[in-house]
Amino acid sequence: MKNVPDCPKTDRLDSVWLAKLAERGMLRGAFALPKPVRELRDLTRTRAVLTHGRTELAPL
């Protein structure tokens, strides 16, 4: 969501505004990646974290 100038921004006001947009059908659905792609990304992220942790502990 973009910030609208001259309009106070609070979580409560944002949620009311989003609810109004949703009931009027003005919101698009969120894009979700296919499950195989999500799983591959999770594995890649986990591998990167483990590799980083291993190199931190490696002796000089």
Secondary structure, DSSP 8 states (H G I E B T S, - for coil): ----TTS---HHHHHHHHHHHHHTT---------HHHHHHHHHHHHHHHHHHHHHHHS--
